């Protein structure tokens, strides 16, 4: 239709899941393919059991032992995490507040290959006060072994993610942001 999104119809349940168009996705997975739910007949992914399709949202069956994983409608499931990408632009504090209102937090990537956005997005990294250095929203310090960065440590700087790099930006700059939370096991 004219909505700009394709729909996948899974029968006999007739569950309609909106699939983002490739150009709608601001990042690609570390393997380079866009994050799209598996399409019927795609042998790279196991079939989704009916029990995994009882609730709306992103559904995935990772490994046999993990069972089904679920994200709310509008969130994308990658691994065991759910990601929400803003359409609007906000300063870092408003972005953090928005993620909190969604029951999530600004993205704290595990490593530089977790997501590779094609433009700058706020993540949960900042220099909260002078002399403290870079810190993640969860209170942990930035691990320079995982992230090879040349970030300055001035207070009022916040981190953005673009490609496989993290960059400093003045926190009051208006950018899009990425929220993350754990997926639900069903």
N, C-alpha and C positions, 0 to 999 in steps of 0.2 A: 504494500500500500504506500501511501504518501507520507508515512510517518518517518521514513528514513531509517527504519530498523527492519531487519528480517525477523521472521518468527519461525520457530521450530515446533512442529506439531508432533507430539509423541502419542501414538495410539497404542492400546485402546483407551488410555486415560484421557486423551485430548488435553494434555497440559501444554499450555502455550508459554514458552519462555522467550522473552525478547533477547535477541542476540545483537550486541553492538557491531556496527560496521567497523571494518579495520581502521578507517580513518578516524573513528570516534575514540579509539584506544590511545591514550597518551603514553603508553609504555609497552614494551615487549618483554617476554620472559627471557631468562638468561640463555635459553637455547635458541632465541631469535624468532620464535613463532608467536603471533598474537594470541592473547588469552581468549579463546572462544570455547564454549562447551563443546564436547564431542558431538559430531553429527552422526546420525544413524548410519551404520555401515562402515564407520571409521574403525578399522581393526586395531589402531594404536591404543584405543581405550576400551576397557571392559564395558559390557552393557550395564546400564544403570538399573539395579533391581527396583521393582515396583515400590518396595518399602522406602526407598530413597526419594520417591517422587510424590510423597503424600503432602508435603508442605511446599508453598511457593518459595522461590529464591534460587540461588546458585546451588547446585547439587553436584557432588563429586564422590566417586568411590576410589580413594587412594590405593592403599594396599589391603589385602584380604583382612589382615588383623586390625586395621584402623576403622573399618565400617564406613558408614556414610557420613559426609560432612555437609553442613548447610550454612548458607549466609542469607540474610534478609534480602528482600527484593531491592534492587538498586545497588547492591554490593557485589563485588567480584571475588570469587573464591580462587585463591592461588595457594597451593600447599594446604596448610591447615589454618591459614589466616584469611580474613575477609578484608577487602579494601574498598573504600569509598573515595571517589575522586570528585572534588568540587567543580561546579560549573562557574561559580562566581570567584571574585578576588577579594581578599581581606588581608590586613596586616597579620603578623604571626600570632599575637595574643588572641585576636578574634577567631583565627583559624583553630587555635588550640581549644578555645571555648566551644566552638561549634562541634569539634570532635567529641569533647566531653558530653555535650548535650545529646550526642548520638550513642552514648555508652561506649565510646572508643577513645583512642588517643592519636595524636599526630604520629605518622609513620616513624618507627625506629627500625631501620633495616638491619638485618643480621649481618649482611656483608654487601659489598658494592655491586654484587651481581643479583641481589634479590629482585630489584626492579630497575629498569633503565628508562626513565621518562625521557621523552623527546623535547621537553621544555622544563623550566624551573618550577618546582613545587616546594611548598613549606614542608619540613619534616620536624620531628620532635627533638631538635638539637639547638642549643643556645648557650650564650655566655651570660648566666644570670647576674653575677656581680663581679666587680673588678678583682682580679687575682685568682679567680677560681678556674679559669679555663673552660673549655667546651664540656657540656654535660647534656646527657639525654634526659628526656622528660621523666623517665623512670628513676632518675637519680644517679645512674651510673656515668662514669667518665667515658669520654671518647677513647676507644681503643685504637691507637695509631698503627697497631700491627694489622688490624682488619681493614682500616681505611687509611690509605696513603694520601694525606691531605696537607695542604699548605695554608691552613686557615689561621687568620690572626685571632687574638684573644681579647679584643676590646669588648667591654660591657655593652650590651645593647645590640650585639650581633646575633643573628639567628641563621640556622643552616637551611640550605635548599639542596634538593637533589635534582640532577639533570644528567642523563646518560649514566655513566658509571662513576660520576664524581659528586662530591659534596662541596658546596661553595658558600662563603659567607655573604650575608646580605643584611642591610639595615632592617631591623625588625618591623619598622613602620611601613615598609614597602608593601604594596598590595599585590599578592600573588595567589594563584590557586594552591590548594593543599590536598594532602592525602591522609585519610584517617585509616586506622587499622584496628582490628580486634580479632580475637580467636573465633574460629568457626564453631558451630554447635555440632556435636556428635548426635546422630539419630540412628 
